[in-house]
Every structure is written in structure tokens, then in C-alpha cells.
Amino acid sequence: MERQYPEVVGVRRTGWAALDRDPQEDRVEYVCPHCGKRGQKNARRERTQYHFTDGFLQDLQGEVTNCRACGQSLRVVPIVMLHDQDETRRFEAVFSDELEIAHKPAA
């Protein structure tokens, strides 16, 4: 039986500075669906393991982590790789509804 965790969109920024950096040093950023706080974790997968979907490179398997603010478990999926400001603006336009919901703390 597989455990179910709340899901949240993660962002992995891969700008020009990341090209010379070890991919395992990349951070995945997210907003906790439980408490609404921003969090981050170390990336687990190489950049080449991501798949191109919806105009963004994404890791559709995701990763399970614990929020450092509230300690609750959550699943970060999809993880979207953003390289520059143009990709960031396009991502925010596509996922704006989901991101706004994630920013609102649970009542």
C-alpha cells in the first residue's frame, strides 16, 4: 500500500551559473501546502533525468520530503526546471492558480 502525501509544485533553477555546478547541489524550491511557508531541499536527480512536457523540463516522479517549518510530509511533483527570467514568467503564468492556492495556509 502506497502512502498518499499532499502534492506541491517544485522549482529547480538552473541558470547559467548552474552549468558549471554539480547537479546534486541544485535546490528544489516549494511552498508547503500545510503551513504556506517557502521551503527548499537538495535535488536528488540529475538534470538529464527530467522529461520535456508542457513546455518545461519536468521530473514527473517527484520527491517526498518534510517541511522544515511544520514538519509535515509532502510530495514535490512536478519539479519544473527554470533557466532564466523568461521561463520563470511563463511558468508563473501557467501555474499561477496552483501557486496561489499553495500560498494560502490551511484553515
Secondary structure, DSSP 4 states (H G I P E B T S, - for coil): -PPP--EEEEEEE--GGGGGS-GGG-EEEEE-TTT--EEEEE--S-GGG-EEETTEEEESS-EEEE-TTT--EEEEEEEEEE-SHHHHHHHHHHHHHHHHHHHSPP-
